[in-house]
Amino acid sequence: MGVRVEGLDDLIKLFDRLSDKTRVDEIAKKAVDAALPTLTSSIRSHIHPSEAAAGVTQKSAKVNAFGVFGVGTVTGHDRYGVPYAKIANVLEYGRHDRKPPHKPWRAASASSAEPASIKIMEQIIKSEMDCD
């Protein structure tokens, strides 16, 4: 599953102004880390009222061959020992018997968090690069 983001041309132009790849990665990681709470909040709201909302966590930004990324995920177990990830997957995809019906939350969480996340990342990048 891939993610396609549009509207970041200005950010790309800002990054092009930097020649030091390490500095670009540092700024990008800082921007992604600042935006992650928006994503985790969105995930919690979209899987609510499930107990799985209590297991929503975030992992710090990392760099790989595709770029800089951060992760909002579901970890831990409920009071009965059922993994929150299993509960979240049942909510997302449903069960084979269709009881309860599925309630997709992943795409909804990402799309609702995207505008605010982009704004946060833009502010961080501009402040780090001393741009207007």
C-alpha positions in Angstrom: 0.0 0.0 0.0 1.5 3.3 -1.0 0.7 6.9 0.0 0.5 9.6 -2.6 0.9 13.2 -1.3 0.3 16.2 -3.5 0.9 19.9 -2.7 4.4 19.7 -1.3 6.1 21.4 -4.2 7.1 24.3 -2.0 8.6 22.0 0.6 10.6 20.2 -2.1 11.9 23.5 -3.3 13.0 24.4 0.2 14.8 21.1 0.5 16.5 21.7 -2.8 18.1 24.8 -1.3 20.1 22.6 1.1 23.0 20.7 -0.3 23.8 18.7 2.9 21.7 15.5 2.8 22.3 14.9 6.6 20.9 18.4 7.4 17.8 17.7 5.2 17.2 14.4 6.9 17.5 16.1 10.4 15.0 18.8 9.5 12.6 16.3 7.9 12.8 14.0 10.9 12.1 16.9 13.2 9.1 17.9 11.1 7.7 14.4 10.9 8.1 14.0 14.7 6.2 17.2 15.3 3.3 16.0 13.1 3.0 12.5 14.5 0.8 13.5 17.5 -1.7 14.8 15.0 -1.8 11.4 13.3 -2.0 9.4 16.6 -4.8 11.6 17.8 -6.7 11.0 14.5 -6.2 7.3 14.8 -7.6 7.3 18.4 -10.6 9.2 17.2 -11.3 6.9 14.3 -11.0 3.6 16.3 -13.0 4.9 19.2 -15.0 3.6 21.1 -12.9 0.5 20.8 -10.5 -0.2 23.6 -7.8 -0.4 21.0 -7.6 3.4 21.1 -5.8 3.0 24.4 -3.0 1.2 22.6 -2.3 3.8 19.9 1.4 4.8 20.1 3.8 6.6 17.8 7.3 5.7 16.7 9.9 8.4 16.1 10.7 9.4 12.5 13.3 7.3 10.7 15.1 7.5 7.3 15.1 4.7 4.8 15.7 4.4 1.0 12.3 6.0 0.3 12.7 9.0 2.6 11.7 10.1 6.1 8.7 8.4 7.8 7.0 8.2 11.1 4.6 5.5 12.3 1.4 5.6 14.4 0.6 2.1 15.5 -1.5 0.0 17.9 0.4 -1.9 20.6 -0.3 -3.6 23.9 -3.1 -5.8 25.1 -6.6 -5.2 26.6 -7.6 -6.4 30.1 -8.4 -9.9 28.7 -5.0 -10.3 27.1 -6.3 -9.7 23.5 -3.8 -7.7 21.5 -5.0 -4.2 20.6 -3.6 -4.8 17.1 -6.0 -7.7 16.6 -8.9 -5.5 17.8 -7.8 -2.8 15.4 -7.6 -5.3 12.5 -11.1 -6.6 13.2 -12.3 -3.0 13.1 -10.5 -2.4 9.9 -11.3 -5.6 8.0 -14.1 -7.2 9.9 -14.4 -10.9 10.7 -15.1 -13.8 8.4 -18.6 -14.1 9.7 -19.1 -10.3 9.3 -20.1 -9.9 12.9 -19.3 -7.1 13.8 -19.2 -5.4 10.4 -15.9 -3.7 9.6 -15.3 0.0 10.3 -12.3 1.1 8.3 -10.2 3.5 10.2 -6.7 3.6 8.6 -7.5 5.6 5.5 -9.9 7.9 7.4 -7.3 8.6 10.0 -4.6 9.4 7.5 -6.8 11.7 5.4 -8.1 13.6 8.3 -4.7 14.1 9.8 -3.0 15.1 6.5 -3.9 18.8 6.3 -2.9 19.6 9.9 0.2 17.5 9.6 1.4 19.2 6.4 0.9 22.6 8.1 2.9 21.6 11.1 5.7 20.2 8.9 5.8 23.3 6.8 6.1 25.5 9.9 9.0 23.4 11.2 10.8 23.3 7.9 10.5 27.0 7.3 11.6 27.9 10.9 14.6 25.5 10.5 15.6 27.0 7.2 14.9 30.6 8.2 12.4 31.1 5.4 9.3 33.2 5.1 
